[in-house]
Amino acid sequence: ILLQPGDVILLYTDGIVEARHGTREATEEGHVDLGISGLSSIVAGNRTTDPKSLLLVIMTALDQYCAPKSPHDDCTLAALRYLGASR
C-alpha cells in the first residue's frame, strides 16, 4: 500500500465489528452486528477528523449502537495519520 499524506490507518479488534445492537432482535443468522460496513460508514463520515477524535467518534457511536447494553467483547482501536515523508 502506498500511503499519501493525510491517509489514516485504522486498526481494530473484532469486538468493534462484532458489537451487537442493543435493542434489535437477533435474526435467524444471529445477532445484529455493527459489521465492517457500519464501521466504514462511521469512518467515512469523519475522514478529515484527527486520529484521536476519530477514535472518540467511533467509540461513542459504538456505545450508542450497543445501548442500553455494553459491548460484549473487547473493543480496541488505534488510528495513525501519515503526514508525509520528512524532507
C-alpha positions in Angstrom: 0.0 0.0 0.0 1.3 3.4 -0.9 0.2 6.0 1.6 -0.5 9.6 0.7 -0.1 12.5 3.1 -3.3 12.7 5.2 -4.2 9.0 4.8 -5.3 7.3 8.0 -4.7 3.7 9.1 -7.3 2.3 11.5 -6.5 -0.8 13.5 -9.3 -2.5 15.4 -10.1 -5.8 17.2 -13.0 -8.0 16.3 -15.0 -6.7 19.2 -15.6 -3.4 17.2 -17.2 -5.0 14.1 -18.9 -7.8 16.1 -20.6 -5.3 18.5 -24.2 -6.3 18.9 -27.1 -3.9 18.5 -28.6 -3.3 22.0 -32.3 -3.3 21.1 -32.8 -5.1 17.8 -33.8 -8.8 17.9 -31.3 -11.3 16.7 -32.0 -12.7 13.2 -32.1 -16.4 12.3 -28.4 -16.0 11.4 -27.5 -14.5 14.8 -27.1 -11.1 16.4 -27.3 -7.8 14.5 -23.6 -6.8 14.4 -22.2 -3.4 13.6 -20.1 -5.1 10.9 -17.3 -3.7 8.7 -19.9 -1.7 6.7 -21.1 0.1 9.8 -17.5 0.9 10.9 -16.7 2.1 7.4 -19.7 4.4 7.4 -18.6 6.0 10.7 -15.0 6.4 9.4 -16.2 7.8 6.0 -18.3 10.4 7.7 -15.3 11.5 9.8 -12.4 11.1 7.4 -10.9 14.5 8.0 -11.1 14.2 11.8 -7.8 14.0 13.6 -7.0 10.4 14.8 -7.6 11.0 18.5 -11.1 12.5 17.8 -11.8 9.7 15.2 -11.3 7.1 18.0 -13.7 9.1 20.3 -16.3 9.3 17.5 -16.1 5.6 16.8 -16.4 4.6 20.5 -19.3 7.0 21.0 -21.1 5.5 18.0 -20.3 2.0 19.3 -21.7 2.8 22.7 -24.9 4.2 21.1 -25.2 1.2 18.8 -25.0 -1.3 21.8 -27.1 0.8 24.2 -28.6 0.1 26.6 -26.1 -2.8 26.8 -22.3 -2.6 26.7 -20.2 -4.2 24.0 -19.9 -7.9 24.7 -16.2 -8.2 23.6 -13.0 -6.2 23.9 -13.0 -3.1 21.8 -9.5 -1.8 20.9 -8.7 0.8 18.4 -5.6 2.6 17.1 -5.5 5.3 14.4 -2.5 6.8 12.7 -2.3 9.6 10.1 0.5 9.6 7.6 1.9 13.2 7.4 4.3 12.5 4.6 8.0 11.8 4.2 10.4 14.0 6.1 12.4 16.3 3.9 
